[in-house]
Amino acid sequence: MRVDTFLHKHFRNHSPARLSRTATTGGVTLDDGTPVGPRRRVTEGDTLLVRLADPPDWAEEAEDEPLDVLYEDPWLLAVRKPAGVICHPTGATTGGTLMNRIQAHLDRQAPRGLLSPGIVHRLDGATTGVLLTCKTADAHAGVCLQFENRETGKAYLALVEGDLRPDAGRCDRPIGKRRNSALMTCGPDALAPKPARTDWRVLLRLGDATLVRCALYTGRNHQIRVHLAALGHPVIGDAFYAADGGLKWPPGECPNPARRHALHAAELSFRHPILGTPLTVRCPPTDFTALLAERRRSAPVGSLPMT
């Protein structure tokens, strides 16, 4: 790999042209002080010292808002995503996202824009729970490869409508886009369906609601919500997906104390991309408490306890 390509891989907030000029003007050297030009090939064992004289060409706007850190080391940062906050800027939304908060956190550790949050996966705006980002290019590539190869473990908690039976099961219906819609479906008319698998296990029966733990083996858009709705048990508070694969029209409100659909990313397991050790990040739910308490009060005698 050429030096300028290698540098851009690691300094993602600096443009390739700027990094190439930095190397051309002597801003990149080996650890013995020998200047390195942009076209030189990087070889194993090289240590490059880089003087970044200019601010980054781009970086997320840093917003010093609350950030609940679940795990952090020099390569990884896992945080609790709150409800109502989207993961990263998109379209006309350039601020108020979780990435803006993470950028402020990273800017306190290094010069502005030197560290860039590498997003690995996403959660819906109303979904809470574990969100993993990477601080370095090597860590990002290593984690993304595990997601692509389905070597990660993802566990969610969902409170669904009705009494879901049996106590455990699997839904492996392929998921694709709905016609003339941005929403998803696992019905026979799905566009470009892709394999999807959700395993579920009942944790608590509450009469007209059931708390389940869902393990994901694929990462399709809205996967849990689509699969559970197709089974006839939509996630409580879901504004769009109705029982048996239908849609709510008009889109509904969230009639529960959490004011959102009752879905939470509770656990993420993977292999540390640098250290190679197993790592599990857990995130206990917070706003489920009031919702579960309300359902418990109305649940009939004989409901199953938590397991």
N, C-alpha and C positions, 0 to 999 in steps of 0.2 A: 504494500500500500504506500502511495506517495505521502510525503510529510503533510502537504496541505490538506489532503483527504483525511488523513489520520487526525489532524488537529480539529477539523470541522466535526468529526465524529464525537470528539470529547468536549469541545466548546460550542455547544449547540446554539447559543445565543449570539454568536459572532458569525458573520457572513463568510463564505469561502474566499471571496475576493479580499476581504480585510485580513484574514489569516494568511493568505498567500503573500500579501504585501508585507506583513509582519516578518515572515520568514525571509523574504527577499532583502529587507533592510537590516538584517542581522538580529532580529528580535527573538530568534529561535536558535538555541545552541545545544550541543551535547553537554554532559555534566563536566567535561574538561575544558569547556569554554569554546570549543570549535563551532563556528557558525554552520548552520544547516539550512540549505536552500529548500524551496517548496517542492522541487521535483525529486529530491533524494528519496530513496526507498527506506522505509522503516524496517529495521531488522530486530529479531528477538534479542532482548537484553539492552536495547537502547533506552536511555533516559533523556528526555527532551526538556529543557528549561525554556519557558515561554514568558516573555514580558508583554503583557497586554496593556499597551499605553492608552488605548481608547475604550470608552464605555461600550457595552454590547449594542449590536445593531437592533436587536429586539429582545424583549423579555416581557413576561406577563406583568401587568401593573400590580404592584405590591399593595395589599390592603391589610392593615394591622387589625384584623378581626379575630375573635376567639378561635383557637385551634386545639382540639383535643387529641394529643399525641398518644397513640397506643404502643408504638414501638419505633425506635430510632437507633441507627448506627451510622458509620461513615458512608454507607452505600444505600441504605433503605430508609424510608419514612412511611409508616402506616398510621393513619388518622381515622377518627370517627367522623363519618359524614353525617351532618344533621339533615333533617327533613327540610324541604323547600329550598335547598341550595344545589344548583347543578354542578357537575364536576369541573367543567372547564369552559372558557369562552367559546361561543359558537355564534355564527351569524352576527346579528346586531347586538348580541349580549357580550360585552367586552369586560364587564366587571361584576362584582358580587358573587363570584364563583369560588369553589373550594381551591382551585389552582391559584387564584389571587391571594388567598390566605396563606397557602403553602409557600408561594414566592416570597412573601414578607418574612416567613419563618426562616427560609434559606438565606435571605439577604442579611440576616443577623449573624450568620455563620461564616459568610464569605463576602467579598466585594460584590456590589450590585450586579446581578445577572451572571455571575460566574457559575453558580449552581442553578440548574433549571429542572423543575419537577417533571420527570418522565412518567407520564400516566401509563399504567399497565392495563387497567380495566375500568369499567364505568358502572355506576349505579344510577337508576332512575332518580329524577329530582325529588320524588316523595319517599324514596327508599332510604333508610338509614343503615349505618354499619361500617364495617371495615373497608377502607379504601387504601390501596397500596400504590406508592409512587417510588421512583428510583432517582437517586442523586447523580449517578454516573452512567456513562454510556455502556460500560461493560455489565453493570448490574441490570440495566434496563434490557439489554439484549438477552441476558441469561434468564431473567424472569419471563420475558415475552416468549422465549422458546418453550418454557415449561407450560405456559398457557396454550400455545399452539399444539403441543404434543399431549395435552390433557393430563399433565402430570401434577396438577394442583388439586387441592381439596377445597371445595366451597360449600359451606353450610349456611342455610337461611332459616329463620323462623317466620312462619306465616300463620296468621289467624284467619280461618276461612269460614264462609257461611255454611251452616248445616252440620250434620253429623257424618263426617267422612268415614266411610268403611271401605275395606277392613282396616286393621291396625297399621298396616304397612303395605307399600305397593310401589309400582313403577309406571311412569308414563313416558313412552318413547316415540310419541308421534312427531314426525318431522314438522318443522315450523318455517313458514314463509310469510311474505307480505300479503295483506288483503288487497283485493282489486280496488283501485281508486281510493286508497287510504294509506296513511303512514303507520297504521296499526298492523298487528301480526295475527296469524291464525295457524292452527294445526289441522284445519279442515281440508277436504279433498280439493278445494279450489285455490289453495295457497299458491302464490307465485314463487317460483324458484325455491321450493322447500329444501331445507337442510336438516340432516339428522339432529335430533335433540333427545336428551335423556334426563329425566328428573326422578330421583328416588325419594319417597316420602315415608315418614314414620310419625304416628300419632303420639303426642306428648300429653295432651290434656283434652278431655271431652267436656264441653260446657253446654250441653243441651242443643241449642240452636247454633253453636259455633264449635270449632275444633282448632286446637293449636297443634301445628305440625312442624317437624324439622325436615327440611328439604336439602338433599345433597345433589349438586349439579355436576354432571359429567360433560356438559357442553355449555356454551355461553351465548345462546341465541338471545336476541333482543326480546325483552319482556317474557322470557321463557317460563319462569315459575307462574306468573300471572296467567299466561295463556294455557299452560298445561292444567293448572288447578281449575280454571274456569271450564275447560273442556270436560273435566271430570264431574262437573255439576256443582263445584264448590269454589266460587270466586273468592279472591282475597277480600276480606271485609274492608270497605272504604274505597275499593277500586272504582275509579271514575269512568272506566271504559268497558272492561271485559265482564260480560254477564255469563250466567250459567249455560252450560252445554254449547259453548263457543259463540254465543251471540254477543252483541254490543249493546251497551246502554245508550239510549237516545231520548232526550239530549243527555250529554255526559253528566254523570251524577256528582253530588257533593260527597264529602267524607263525613258521614254521620257517626263519628266516634270521638272520644276525648283526645285522641292523638291528632285529629284533624288531617289525616293522611291515610293512604292505604296501609294495612297492617302487615308490612313486609320488612324484614331486618336482616342484613348480612351479618351473621353472628360469628363466623369463623372462616379464616383463610389459612390453608396449610400449603407449604411448598419447600423446596430445598434452597437454602441461601445461595444466591448466584455466585458469590465470591468465596465464602468459607466452606460451602458444600455440606453444611449441617442442616438437619431438618428444623423447620421453624413453623410454629403455629401462632397466629395472632388472633386473639379472641376479643369480642366486643359485646359485653352484656347489653341488652336493650334497656332503654330508659323510659320512653313514653308508652311502652307496652303495659307498664304497671297499672295505670289507671284503667286502661281498657280491659285488662284481664280481671281486675278487681270488680269492675262493673258486671262483667259476664259471669263471674263466680257467684255473685249475689243472686243472680237469676237462674243459675244452673240447677237442675234437679238433683236430688240425692242419688249417689251412685256414680258421679262423674269420676273419671280416672284421675289419679294424682300425677304430678310431674314425674318423669323418669329420666 
